[in-house]
């Protein structure tokens, strides 16, 4: 009990006795005084106990925080890097660039350079310059991450600083550092890429998408993971990869295996001919019971043209392959040879209809 509290306590006693107009006896005074001193001693003991308890709690919290910090640093020293990678992806507004007719490389919100369709972008030739075919571009010193934006109807190839090669499909974004660190390599992909990873056992290669994370040492695989799509796919050609979805569920893929991720969960794994899934790098689209609606979505990205079609086409399946070196109208004409559809051009889009004669079949 503080000095101020003692004075207040005595004053209350004085006021009480005055109000009663009585004077305490000697025994009453001794009794009251002993009660006061007992209360003061008990209060002091409580204060010492509370203070010690807080001290112990603070020390415990400090130790726990320190240990947690050590564990965080030792076990996840690259989480800050991943966080920065994701922040870079989220922060870059590419809405205007994705609709452009040029492949572009961004640093932050700034455009570093635009390149022609099919360009080969190489980071291995120099630490200070970016090589684009027969020309070079100086790289800024203050850009932690670069972002390759490939709009619809375009494609590009990207050679990362470790020599790993990415073939980047239409409507795709890739966030990556201009130079990898020694002990890990990480990139972020929104779209479709075929990656041939240079093996380095001391630096695992990780691909992050909005639906799953993929970890490899040295391998080649295809990732189709557009954030605007419901499903994502990972197909392995060589080596092995480990997938982890957003629920921390893991799956190991072997060559010629495909994993399907629905939303943020791994749903299935099946055996396929993996080479069929990278034919798009050669201008071909392999179809294997592919829903017609999914085909149209890929054609929209590849040609950069809006297609309007009814929902019923979700249940129609296509087989074979399509030559994407042809015009879009020619591709649709070839589809119409096996599927009951017709199409017509309306303003800035193509309208696709189900032929009446086949509607009820």
C-alpha positions in Angstrom: 0.0 0.0 0.0 1.4 3.4 -1.0 1.9 6.4 1.4 -1.0 8.2 -0.3 -3.3 5.1 0.3 -2.2 5.0 4.0 -3.2 8.6 4.5 -6.5 8.1 2.8 -7.2 5.1 5.0 -6.5 7.0 8.2 -8.6 9.9 7.0 -11.6 7.6 6.5 -11.2 6.3 10.0 -11.1 9.9 11.4 -14.1 10.9 9.4 -16.0 7.8 10.6 -15.3 8.5 14.3 -16.2 12.1 13.9 -19.4 11.3 12.2 -20.3 8.9 15.1 -19.1 11.5 17.6 -17.4 8.8 19.6 -13.8 8.3 20.7 -12.2 4.9 20.4 -10.9 3.1 23.4 -7.3 2.1 23.8 -8.2 -1.5 22.9 -10.1 -0.4 19.8 -7.2 1.8 18.8 -4.7 -1.1 19.1 -7.1 -3.4 17.2 -7.6 -0.9 14.5 -3.9 -0.2 14.2 -3.0 -3.9 14.0 -5.7 -4.3 11.2 -4.2 -1.4 9.3 -0.6 -2.8 9.6 -1.8 -6.3 8.6 -3.5 -4.8 5.5 -0.4 -2.8 4.6 1.8 -6.0 4.9 -0.6 -8.1 2.9 -0.7 -5.4 0.2 3.0 -5.2 0.0 3.2 -9.0 -0.3 0.7 -9.0 -3.2 2.6 -6.2 -4.9 5.9 -8.2 -4.7 4.1 -11.3 -6.0 2.5 -9.5 -8.9 5.8 -7.8 -9.8 7.8 -11.1 -9.7 5.1 -12.8 -11.7 5.3 -10.1 -14.4 9.1 -10.3 -14.4 9.0 -14.0 -14.9 6.3 -13.7 -17.6 8.3 -11.0 -19.4 11.5 -13.0 -19.2 9.7 -16.2 -20.5 8.2 -14.2 -23.4 11.5 -12.7 -24.2 13.2 -16.1 -24.2 10.4 -17.6 -26.3 10.5 -14.8 -28.8 14.3 -15.1 -29.0 14.1 -18.8 -29.6 11.3 -18.4 -32.1 13.4 -15.9 -33.9 16.4 -18.2 -34.0 14.3 -21.1 -35.2 12.7 -18.8 -37.8 16.1 -17.7 -39.0 17.7 -21.1 -39.0 14.8 -23.1 -40.6 13.2 -20.4 -42.8 15.9 -18.0 -43.7 14.4 -17.6 -47.2 10.8 -16.8 -46.0 11.6 -13.1 -46.3 12.7 -13.7 -49.8 9.5 -15.6 -50.6 7.4 -12.8 -49.0 9.3 -10.2 -51.0 8.6 -12.3 -54.1 4.9 -12.5 -53.5 4.7 -8.8 -52.6 6.5 -8.0 -55.9 3.9 -10.1 -57.7 1.0 -8.4 -56.0 2.3 -4.9 -56.2 3.0 -4.8 -59.9 -0.1 -3.6 -61.7 0.2 -5.3 -65.1 -3.4 -4.8 -66.3 -2.3 -2.5 -69.1 0.8 -4.5 -69.9 -1.1 -7.8 -70.2 -3.3 -6.3 -72.9 -0.3 -4.9 -74.8 1.0 -6.2 -78.1 4.5 -6.4 -76.7 6.3 -8.7 -74.4 7.6 -6.6 -71.5 10.0 -6.7 -68.6 9.1 -4.6 -65.6 11.1 -3.6 -62.5 8.6 -2.4 -60.0 6.0 -0.3 -61.8 8.5 0.8 -64.4 9.0 -0.8 -67.8 12.6 -1.8 -68.3 12.2 -2.9 -71.9 9.7 -4.3 -74.4 10.7 -7.1 -76.8 9.2 -8.7 -79.9 7.1 -11.8 -79.9 9.1 -15.0 -79.4 12.1 -13.1 -78.0 14.8 -14.9 -76.0 15.7 -13.1 -72.8 19.0 -14.1 -71.3 20.4 -13.2 -67.9 23.5 -15.5 -68.0 25.7 -13.4 -70.2 26.4 -10.5 -67.8 25.7 -9.4 -64.3 25.1 -5.8 -65.4 23.4 -6.2 -68.7 20.3 -8.1 -70.0 20.8 -9.7 -73.4 17.9 -9.7 -75.9 19.0 -11.4 -79.1 21.7 -9.1 -80.6 21.1 -6.2 -78.3 21.8 -5.5 -74.6 20.0 -3.5 -71.9 21.6 -2.2 -68.7 20.0 -3.6 -65.6 19.0 -1.1 -62.8 20.8 -1.5 -59.5 17.8 -0.9 -57.2 15.4 -3.5 -58.6 15.2 -6.6 -56.4 12.9 -8.4 -58.8 12.1 -8.4 -62.4 8.7 -9.4 -63.9 8.2 -10.8 -67.4 4.8 -10.1 -68.8 3.7 -12.0 -71.8 0.4 -10.8 -73.1 -2.3 -12.9 -74.9 -1.3 -13.9 -78.4 2.5 -13.7 -77.6 5.1 -16.0 -76.2 8.8 -15.8 -75.1 11.7 -17.7 -73.7 13.6 -16.7 -70.5 17.0 -17.9 -69.5 17.5 -17.2 -65.7 20.8 -16.4 -64.1 21.5 -20.0 -63.2 20.9 -21.2 -66.8 17.5 -22.7 -66.2 15.3 -22.1 -69.3 11.6 -21.1 -69.3 9.3 -21.2 -72.3 6.5 -18.8 -71.4 3.1 -19.1 -72.9 0.5 -16.4 -73.7 -1.1 -14.5 -70.8 1.6 -15.3 -68.3 3.6 -13.4 -65.7 6.8 -14.6 -64.2 8.5 -12.8 -61.2 12.2 -13.6 -60.6 15.4 -12.0 -59.3 18.0 -10.9 -61.9 20.5 -13.0 -60.0 19.8 -16.0 -57.7 21.4 -16.4 -54.3 23.7 -19.3 -53.6 21.5 -21.5 -51.4 18.1 -21.2 -53.1 16.3 -20.3 -56.3 12.7 -19.1 -56.3 10.3 -17.7 -58.9 6.6 -16.9 -59.0 4.4 -18.0 -62.0 0.9 -16.9 -63.0 0.1 -18.7 -66.2 1.8 -21.5 -68.2 5.5 -22.2 -68.5 7.7 -25.2 -69.5 10.8 -25.2 -67.3 14.1 -27.0 -67.8 15.9 -26.6 -64.5 19.7 -26.7 -64.2 20.5 -29.2 -61.4 22.1 -27.8 -58.3 21.7 -30.0 -55.2 22.9 -27.1 -52.9 20.2 -24.8 -54.2 16.7 -26.3 -54.7 14.6 -24.6 -57.3 11.0 -23.6 -56.2 8.1 -22.4 -58.3 5.4 -20.7 -56.5 1.9 -20.3 -57.9 -1.5 -19.1 -56.5 -2.5 -22.8 -56.1 0.6 -24.7 -55.2 4.4 -24.7 -54.7 6.8 -26.9 -56.7 10.3 -27.9 -55.5 12.9 -29.5 -57.7 16.7 -30.1 -57.9 17.1 -30.6 -61.7 14.3 -31.6 -63.9 11.9 -30.4 -66.7 8.2 -30.0 -66.2 5.2 -28.0 -67.4 3.1 -25.8 -65.1 -0.3 -24.5 -66.1 -1.5 -22.3 -63.2 -3.4 -19.2 -64.3 -4.9 -17.4 -61.3 -8.0 -16.8 -63.3 -8.6 -20.5 -63.8 -10.2 -23.0 -61.4 -7.8 -25.8 -62.0 -4.0 -26.0 -62.3 -1.8 -28.8 -63.7 1.7 -29.9 -63.3 3.2 -32.4 -65.7 6.7 -34.0 -65.2 8.9 -34.9 -68.1 12.2 -35.7 -66.4 13.5 -36.0 -62.9 11.2 -35.6 -59.9 9.2 -32.8 -58.3 7.5 -32.3 -55.0 4.2 -30.4 -54.9 2.7 -28.8 -51.9 -0.8 -27.3 -52.0 -2.1 -24.4 -49.8 -3.2 -27.0 -47.2 0.4 -28.3 -46.8 -0.5 -31.6 -48.5 2.4 -33.0 -50.5 2.7 -35.1 -53.6 5.7 -36.5 -55.4 5.6 -36.8 -59.2 7.6 -39.2 -61.4 8.1 -38.8 -65.1 5.0 -39.0 -67.3 2.7 -38.1 -64.3 0.3 -35.3 -64.1 -1.1 -33.7 -60.9 -4.4 -31.8 -60.9 -4.9 -29.0 -58.4 -8.4 -27.7 -57.9 -8.6 -24.4 -56.1 -5.9 -24.8 -53.5 -6.0 -28.6 -53.1 -4.2 -31.4 -54.9 -7.1 -33.6 -56.3 -5.5 -36.4 -58.3 -2.4 -37.8 -60.0 -2.5 -39.8 -63.2 -0.2 -41.3 -65.8 0.1 -39.4 -69.2 2.4 -38.9 -72.1 4.1 -35.8 -70.7 5.6 -34.8 -74.0 2.1 -34.0 -75.3 1.8 -31.3 -72.7 4.7 -29.2 -74.0 3.7 -29.3 -77.7 2.4 -25.8 -77.3 6.1 -24.7 -77.3 6.1 -26.0 -80.9 2.8 -24.4 -81.9 0.7 -27.5 -81.4 -2.2 -28.2 -79.0 -2.7 -31.8 -78.0 -6.2 -32.8 -77.1 -7.2 -35.9 -75.1 -10.8 -35.8 -74.1 -10.3 -32.1 -73.5 -13.6 -30.2 -72.9 -14.4 -27.8 -75.7 -14.8 -24.9 -73.3 -11.2 -25.5 -72.1 -9.9 -25.6 -75.7 -11.6 -22.2 -76.4 -10.1 -20.7 -73.3 -6.6 -21.7 -74.5 -7.3 -20.4 -77.9 -8.5 -17.0 -76.5 -5.1 -16.6 -74.7 -3.0 -17.9 -77.6 -4.7 -15.7 -80.3 -5.8 -12.8 -78.1 -9.3 -12.9 -79.3 -12.5 -13.1 -77.3 -14.7 -16.2 -78.0 -18.3 -16.3 -77.0 -19.8 -19.7 -76.6 -22.6 -21.5 -74.7 -22.1 -23.4 -71.4 -23.2 -26.6 -73.0 -19.8 -26.9 -74.6 -18.4 -27.9 -71.3 -19.6 -31.5 -71.8 -18.2 -31.8 -75.4 -14.8 -33.5 -75.6 -12.1 -33.2 -78.3 -9.3 -35.6 -79.3 -6.3 -35.2 -81.6 -4.2 -32.1 -82.0 -4.6 -28.6 -83.4 -2.0 -26.7 -85.4 -1.7 -23.2 -83.8 0.4 -21.9 -86.6 -2.9 -21.5 -88.5 -5.2 -18.5 -88.2 -7.9 -18.8 -85.5 -10.6 -19.0 -88.1 -8.9 -22.0 -89.7 -8.4 -23.7 -86.3 -12.2 -23.2 -85.6 -13.0 -24.6 -89.0 -11.0 -27.7 -88.3 -12.7 -28.1 -84.9 -16.1 -27.9 -86.7 -15.2 -30.9 -88.8 -15.4 -33.1 -85.7 -17.6 -31.1 -83.3 -21.1 -29.8 -84.0 -20.3 -26.1 -84.0 -20.4 -23.1 -86.3 -19.0 -19.6 -85.7 -19.3 -16.1 -87.0 -17.3 -12.9 -86.4 -19.2 -10.2 -84.4 -17.4 -6.9 -83.7 -14.3 -7.7 -81.7 -15.2 -11.3 -80.9 -16.1 -14.6 -82.4 -19.5 -16.1 -81.6 -19.6 -19.9 -81.5 -22.9 -21.8 -81.7 -24.0 -25.4 -81.4 -25.5 -26.6 -84.7 -29.2 -27.2 -84.2 -29.2 -30.5 -86.0 -26.9 -31.9 -83.4 -28.2 -30.2 -80.3 -30.2 -33.1 -79.0 -27.6 -35.8 -79.7 
